[in-house]
Amino acid sequence: MKNGAIFLLILCFWGVSAQNIGGKLVGKISSASQPLELANVYLLKLNSGTSTDSLGNFELKNLPTGKHQCKISSVGYENA
């Protein structure tokens, strides 16, 4: 199991609509400055998530506005 840390760069873009839905969460996951492919990005309270692409990028759309707690995991890495 790798002991390296997973670094996360997140850019948050929040939109406003009548239902307070439309926010977007985008970012890039990397380890030791290398993109981390197929890492899981999971929003705990929303039971929603996605995986990173081959460049470590991810995007979650149509999120309710507000604060969200996310969990990042990948095979071979320990949770921080």
C-alpha positions, 0 to 999 in steps of 0.5 A, a space after each residue: 500500500 502506498 503511503 503517499 498523500 493524495 493532493 486535491 485541487 478543487 475549483 468550486 463554481 456555484 450557480 443559483 436557481 429557483 431550487 438552489 440546484 446547479 452548483 458544480 464541483 471540478 478539480 484534479 487529483 494527483 499524487 507526487 505531482 502525477 495525475 491519479 486516474 480512477 480515483 473516487 470523489 464522493 460527496 458524503 451527505 448527497 450519496 453522489 460521486 464520480 471517478 477521475 479521468 486519465 488526467 486526474 480531472 473530475 466534475 460533479 454537476 447539479 449540486 445544491 448550493 452550500 458546503 459539502 464534505 467529500 471523500 477521496 479514495 483510490 486503490 493502493 492509497 491510505 485514507 488521510 
